[in-house]
Structure formats: structure tokens, C-alpha cells
Amino acid sequence: MIKYFSTEHKSKEVSFKDAIITGLAPDRGLYFPDIINKFDDKIFDILKFPELSFEISKLLIEDAIPENDLKKIIFDAFNFQIPIKNIKDNIYVMELFHGPTAAFKDFGARFMARVLSFFLSKSNQKITILVATSGDTGSAVAKGFYKVPNIDVVILYPSKKVSFLQEKQLTTLGENITALEVDGTFDDCQNMVKEAFIDKSLNEKFTLSSANSINIGRLYPQSFYYVWAYNFLKNQAGCKEIIFCTPSGNFGNLTGGLIAKRMGLPVKKFIAATNINDVVPEYLDTGIFKPRPSLATHSNAMDVGNPSNFARMTTLYKTKDDMKRDIVGYKITDKETVDTIKNVYEKTGYLLDPHGAVAYKAIEFYKNDNVENNIPMVFLETAHPAKFNEVIKDNLGIDVNIPKVLKEALKLEKKSIKIGNRYEDLKSFLENR
Ligand SMILES: *Cc1c(COP(=O)(O)O)cnc(C)c1O
């Protein structure tokens, strides 16, 4: 059986079920599997996403969930498209925003909600999910867990630091979803949540769980679509290798790719694209990991000053030089982001969102530094541009067509509870509600 150890190595190993339910290990480390099974070559011929995801998840989860239940979970969670389109030359976009909240976090949230609900239904437990969000996690989690029995969701988001549309998505559901509007930054929200998990007295009263990208249940499905992109392009273009570019904040999305590579996906390189919150690219340059407060940018879902999944990356790669063989980092400024949205739109007609634009620009930098004409380069477009229509309208002067799933949220009334940015503020809210 696969066991989950903490990246801090002080807590004891747990099962998949316990890793999902507790989220963060008691020693504040992140859970990681002690075994990563390898693909059988047959996996690369599967051209349907749910079937492919089912095969990959069997290798990751083994018998922690019976096959029939796992299949139901997967087919129900991934009922939307993942188009891969050629932009120009050997550059492709993989659109991960066709889920119900129009961002890639739907993959992790929808999978995790169903897995958790499966485990809870077996044991009649009730849990409270605490989640800190810089925008997209919150809406994906809110929507993914909406009305799921035995689960209460409390979302913390930084006041005035998410877009108008994101805020609507976070605050309008009601039922088992509560939105806390924190007078602070995303890092404050994340620290408050982390603090709650290690607070003994609070944990005696509630079973707390996390749906942040620290949860292994969120991470796993983020490995599926890397294989999907490779299979698609292998079938179309007969490639033997692939390069990915992932716009990154907490580095959960990229770590999903690293797991796929460990399973045997032939990835030549991962390009880690960040905005000016470039703690990881800086580490790849200098070997020094220096977390710091995050700075606000146009690609706000990546405004992360202390990327939590770095702990998993250093579990996979013991040294900086090890990591550099597989990953190259680039930092992109807001000006470069906006210029890229403009240039790509004018030259190709494709409209990027700010996160996708960060990835696209990083590919351009990488292509300048390396001659790589025959290997397909796929960047992950993590959100629909309409989620950032303020940035796009201000800079391009065009109105983005808002997809139907987002229009519905705009009509609803915001309901949030304002709190301060100290842990005590969160604690007293939880104890007194
Ligand atoms: C969360 C998010 C990211 C960053 O993903 P990480 O897994 O935190 O690196 C990028 N783009 C969008 C739109 C996001 O919501």
C-alpha cells in the first residue's frame, strides 16, 4: 500500500484517506507518496480524458478507493473539454478553463470534493474545509463542494485583491459555503489557515481539512492533463518528447507535471513561469530559497511569496542542480504580460488571460535561449480571459465575451463576513458561529 509521508519528516506516515482528510501534516509538512508507480506504455495511446485519468489514478491511488467508485468519481468530475490548439510554430495552448468556474482549479477541486465525500459517506464524519484563496481556488472549491453533504466550507480571501468577478464567484453561493473577507494579503489568509490546522484546542472541536493546493487530493488530478497533452500531440504530430510551460504561484500545477514525469511521461523540460513573485526562478539561479511577502500583479492568482509546493519539489529533487535538469524558471513583469496579450492577439487572434500571457512570454524567452524547433511546447492556459476583463479592457480596449457559467454569478448578491488578518480573528469566528 502507498503511504504518505510528511515533507518535514516529523509526523508519522498515513494512508491516502487520512492524507486527504487532514490536508496538512501535524508537523506542518505536506504529504507526499512514498511510491510513485510507473506507466505502462499503453497509457500513451489513450485519447479520451476520463479513461486516461482513470488509468493514471489507479496507479496513484491503488486500492484506497475501489475501482468502480474511482471510475464514477473521475467520470463525474471531468465532464468538460480540454482543447489543445496550435498558436504558432511549435507552440500550443492547452485550455484548462472549460470547467464550471472557468479556471484550472476545477480539476483539483472537483476531484477532491468527490473523493472526500466518498470517504466521509463511509464513516459518517462531518468536516470543515478551510481554504485560503488568491481568487480562483476559492471559487473552484466553493462550486466543487457546494451542497456536498457533511462538508462545511469556509473561504478566506484578501479584501480588494481579487477581481470583481472572482469575488462574485466566491461570495454568492451560500448554503454550506461561507466567505470571509480578510483585511490583508493572500499570504495572511494562507498563514491564518495554516495556524488553524496546528491549533490543538480548535482541532478538538472541529475536524478541519484543507482544500488548498497543499492537499494531495487536489494535486493528483493536476498530473492527468500533462499526459493528455502528450498523447494528443503524439497522435497528431508523432512527437516523442514534449516541453511544458506552467504559469505558477504555489507550484501545485507544476508539481502535478513533475509527478507525471516521475511516472514516465517523456517531458524534456518544464518551464516554470512566474510574475515578479519569482522565489522559485530565483532559487533555480542562486540555490537560495528566499520566501518574502507577495506583491500584487495582473496575474493575481500567482501572487505568492512563499510557494507551498516547493517542499514537494525538493522532495523530488535533492539538489538545485538536480532540479535544473528538469525545470527552468522565468520571471515576467506586468508590462511584459500586457504587451504579450496585445502582441499575441494582434498577430494570431488568440486572446490570452494574464496568467497564460506570463506562460507565453516565458516560452518566448526559452526559445531565445534554446533552439528547440521540433519539440512541441505546450503552455497551460489556466483561466478564461473574461475572468480578468478589467486588465484586458484597460490595456486592449476590447470587451471579452463572458462565458455563461460566469454570467450567472454576476447576477447574484455578494455575502461576505469581514474579518481582520490575525489568526485570533479566524479562531473566534469559527468558535462563535
Ligand atoms: C492558481 C492559479 C495559478 C497558479 O497555480 P499554482 O498551482 O498555485 O502554481 C495560475 N493561474 C491561475 C488562473 C490560477 O488560478
The ligand as a MOL file (V3000), in Angstrom:
LIG
                    3D

  0  0  0     0  0            999 V3000
M  V30 BEGIN CTAB
M  V30 COUNTS 15 15 0 0 0
M  V30 BEGIN ATOM
M  V30 1 C -3.8950 29.1220 -9.0060 0
M  V30 2 C -3.6400 29.6530 -10.3420 0
M  V30 3 C -2.3630 29.6180 -10.9060 0
M  V30 4 C -1.1590 29.1050 -10.1440 0
M  V30 5 O -1.2250 27.7230 -9.9000 0
M  V30 6 P -0.3010 27.0900 -8.7540 0
M  V30 7 O -0.6850 25.6640 -8.7080 0
M  V30 8 O -0.6310 27.8130 -7.4870 0
M  V30 9 O 1.1010 27.3170 -9.1670 0
M  V30 10 C -2.1970 30.0800 -12.2000 0
M  V30 11 N -3.2370 30.5820 -12.8980 0
M  V30 12 C -4.4720 30.6490 -12.3860 0
M  V30 13 C -5.5560 31.2430 -13.2040 0
M  V30 14 C -4.7150 30.1730 -11.1150 0
M  V30 15 O -5.9420 30.2390 -10.6190 0
M  V30 END ATOM
M  V30 BEGIN BOND
M  V30 1 1 1 2
M  V30 2 1 2 3
M  V30 3 2 2 14
M  V30 4 1 3 4
M  V30 5 2 3 10
M  V30 6 1 4 5
M  V30 7 1 5 6
M  V30 8 2 6 7
M  V30 9 1 6 8
M  V30 10 1 6 9
M  V30 11 1 10 11
M  V30 12 2 11 12
M  V30 13 1 12 13
M  V30 14 1 12 14
M  V30 15 1 14 15
M  V30 END BOND
M  V30 END CTAB
M  END
